[in-house]
Amino acid sequence: MTKEKEKESETLEILKLLVEKIEKLEKIVHNEDNLLMKAGFVTTNSPTPKMETNGGNIPDSNTIAKMSWDEIHDYVGKMGGSI
């Protein structure tokens, strides 16, 4: 074999090994019994953000402009946030 063919052969073998390792890792990560999944370190589905609006009573900018800071703090507190 020529040196060029040897290098190609070695490169191909390395690529095959890397592909096999990646496939094994994918199987481990997606395995339902995986401890990483159970511990929350790896997620396949992320939560969708949801804003609760207290029955749709979100004040508009004019109402907010007329509110005092105490009223704003109270309103945010009712929505579940903190300032």
N, C-alpha and C positions, 0 to 999 in steps of 0.2 A: 504494500500500500504506500501511496505517496503521503507526504506530510500533510498535504492539503486534505486528502481524503480522511486521514487519521483525525485531524482537527474537526472535520464535519461530523465524523462518527462520534467523537467525544462530546461535541456540542449537542448532538441529537440525543445521546444517552442522558446528558444532564437535563435537557428539557423534558424528557420523558419522566425522569425522577421527580422533577419539580411539579409537573402536572399531577403525578400520582399523589404527592404530598398535599397539594392544594385540594384535590378531590377528597382525600381523607379528612382534612380539616373542615371542609364544607359539610361532610356527613356528620362529623362530631358536633359542629355548631348547630345544625338543624335537627339533631336527634332529640326527640321529645323528652328523654330521660336525662338529658345533659344537665349537670350541676350548674354550669355557667348560665344556662337559660333560666333555671329555677332561681338562681341567686340574683337575677336581674342584670348581670353584666353584659349579656348579649340579648338584644331584642330583635324580633323579625317584624313586629308590628308596633309602631309607635302610637301613643295616644293622640287623639284628635283634640285640639284645644276647643273649649266650649265656654262661652261667656253667658253666665246666668244673669238675666236682666231684671229680676224681681218683678215678674209679670209684665215686662215691657215698659216699665216706668223709668226710662232713662231720660234725664233732663236734657234739654237742648242747650246750646251755647248761651242763649239769652238768659235762661233760668240760672245756669251756673254762674254767669257774670253777676247776677243779683244776689247770690248766696254769700253768706259770711264764711270765713275759714272754718269756724266751728260746725256750721251746717254741712260743709263739704266733707269734713272729717267724719261726722256722723253718718252721712250718706254712704261714704266709702266703707265705713265699718259695717253698715247693714248689708252691703254687697259682698262682704267677706274678705275685703282687702284690709290692709293696714298702712298707715302713713306714719 
